[in-house]
Amino acid sequence: MIEPSFAHFRRRLYALLAASGLAVTAHAQVASPDLQRAQQAVQNAQAADADQYAPDLLDTARQGLVQAQAGALSRSRGERREADELARRVAADADLARVRSERAQAEAALAQRRDEIAGLRQTLGLPAEVTP
């Protein structure tokens, strides 16, 4: 009778480990739509320079995103639901940070244009414009 080789078992073990590793990686890459939306919202806020104009709100969103990502990897269905809820709050915070940043940038640009107009009016000898 031929005795089974331990090499045969080792190959099966490697195959099993590789398959489980791929399964874990695939699970980690499949994020919920809420989590994907939160990640995109944080990226959009960063792109809008919210670090400068709404840093506290953006930091809160970033911390919440980390917590939501960790909760999404849980095996518990309840924790994954909580992670989705947190992700929705993160998206709202990040959107608010982006909007505040865009508003601050628009107000700064408007003030700069008003100063330029006032300087041109002065250069041309025109009276200063009266603002309502």
Solvent accessible surface area in square Angstrom, and as a share of the most:
residue,aa,sasa,rsa
1,M,231,1.03
2,I,162,0.82
3,E,144,0.64
4,P,94,0.59
5,S,64,0.41
6,F,168,0.70
7,A,37,0.29
8,H,73,0.33
9,F,104,0.43
10,R,129,0.47
11,R,157,0.57
12,R,154,0.56
13,L,94,0.47
14,Y,131,0.50
15,A,64,0.50
16,L,120,0.60
17,L,103,0.51
18,A,59,0.46
19,A,57,0.44
20,S,54,0.35
21,G,36,0.34
22,L,128,0.64
23,A,62,0.48
24,V,103,0.59
25,T,66,0.38
26,A,51,0.40
27,H,99,0.44
28,A,52,0.40
29,Q,136,0.60
30,V,117,0.67
31,A,22,0.17
32,S,30,0.19
33,P,107,0.67
34,D,38,0.19
35,L,9,0.05
36,Q,95,0.42
37,R,113,0.41
38,A,0,0.00
39,Q,52,0.23
40,Q,90,0.40
41,A,0,0.00
42,V,6,0.04
43,Q,104,0.46
44,N,55,0.28
45,A,0,0.00
46,Q,71,0.32
47,A,87,0.68
48,A,17,0.13
49,D,73,0.38
50,A,0,0.00
51,D,72,0.37
52,Q,129,0.57
53,Y,79,0.30
54,A,10,0.07
55,P,62,0.39
56,D,115,0.60
57,L,34,0.17
58,L,0,0.00
59,D,63,0.33
60,T,72,0.42
61,A,0,0.00
62,R,72,0.26
63,Q,121,0.54
64,G,7,0.07
65,L,20,0.10
66,V,98,0.56
67,Q,115,0.51
68,A,0,0.00
69,Q,62,0.27
70,A,65,0.50
71,G,17,0.16
72,A,21,0.16
73,L,98,0.49
74,S,20,0.13
75,R,231,0.84
76,S,49,0.32
77,R,167,0.61
78,G,32,0.31
79,E,89,0.40
80,R,78,0.28
81,R,150,0.55
82,E,119,0.53
83,A,6,0.05
84,D,36,0.18
85,E,87,0.39
86,L,34,0.17
87,A,0,0.00
88,R,126,0.46
89,R,133,0.48
90,V,3,0.02
91,A,7,0.05
92,A,61,0.47
93,D,40,0.21
94,A,0,0.00
95,D,31,0.16
96,L,76,0.38
97,A,0,0.00
98,R,64,0.23
99,V,74,0.43
100,R,128,0.47
101,S,0,0.00
102,E,78,0.35
103,R,160,0.58
104,A,29,0.23
105,Q,63,0.28
106,A,63,0.49
107,E,89,0.40
108,A,55,0.43
109,A,43,0.33
110,L,88,0.44
111,A,53,0.41
112,Q,98,0.43
113,R,124,0.45
114,R,141,0.52
115,D,102,0.53
116,E,79,0.35
117,I,90,0.45
118,A,58,0.45
119,G,34,0.33
120,L,111,0.55
121,R,62,0.23
122,Q,147,0.66
123,T,112,0.65
124,L,128,0.64
125,G,65,0.63
126,L,86,0.43
127,P,101,0.64
128,A,87,0.68
129,E,113,0.50
130,V,135,0.78
131,T,94,0.55
132,P,178,1.12
